[in-house]
Amino acid sequence: MAWRDAAIGDVDEVFRLVRGLAEYEKHLAEFHATPDDFRTWLFGERPAAQAMLAELGGRAVGVCVWYRTFASFLGRPAIWIEDVFIEPAHRRQGLGSAVFRLLAARAVEEGCAALEWNVLDWNAPAIAAYRAMGAVPREEWTDQRVSGQALIRLAGKG
């Protein structure tokens, strides 16, 4: 059981597992991505993110989607973990902590200031695991998002 960087031939597995995350998080109605979206934005001419897969017996059982950001107050890059999902049957086997360790090592090697991510406030098992890794919540910060028609209006395009 090991994590590896995803390749273009893994697009369908990345799609399947990210869709599984949306279902687990009860956000399937918000899931509009397609395999072509992942092909374009993970492996296209201008990739916006990267993905890793956890495999067991040659089958993908977990996914991690991440990208680099810039921590301007620290003056250094950071790694933002967008998604981590492990199929329920394969949880509690160390896969989650393993991918965080891999990305932490990558961050340290690249001189990054931090690893960052969000967690749903009801996901107590994940929160407990993150606290055990030394993660702390960022008080005073509230995520904001503009998307869909609001994004188009903000851009002055609609």
Residue, then its C-alpha position, 0 to 999 in steps of 0.5 A: m500500500a503506497w502513495r504515488d503521483a497520479a499520471i494522465g492515465d489515472v484521470d478516471e480513478v482521480f475522478r471516481l475518488v474525488r466524486g466519492l469524497a463529494e458524496y461522503e461530505k454530502h456535497l454531491a449536488e455541488f460536484h460538477a467536475t468531469p474527467d476532462d476537467f481533471r485531464t485539463w487542470l491536472f495534466g494539461e498545458r497549464p496544470a493548476a494542481q497535482a494529484m496522488l493516488a494510494e494503491l492497494g493490490g494495484r487498485a486506487v483506494g485513495v486520492c489527494v489533490w494539492y497545489r502550491t500557494f504563496a504565504s505572503f506574510l511568511g514570504r515563502p510558498a506553501i502547499w494547499i491540500e484541496d482533497v484527501f479521500i480514502e475509501p471507507a474500507h481502507r481507512r485507519q490503515g495509515l494512508g491518511s497520515a502517510v500522504f500528509r507526511l509525504l507532502a510535509a517532506r515535499a514542502v520541507e524539501e522545497g522550502c515551503a512555509a506550511l501545509e494548509w487545508n480545510v476540514l468540515d466542522w462535523n468531521a470529528p475523526a479527521i479533526a482528531a487525526y489532524r490535531a494528532m499530527g500537530a495541526v491547529p485551527r486558524e481562528e479568526w479566518t472564515d473562508q469566502r468563495v465567489s463562484g457560478q453566476a456571482l463570479i461571472r457578474l464580478a468579472g463584469k461578464g454577465 
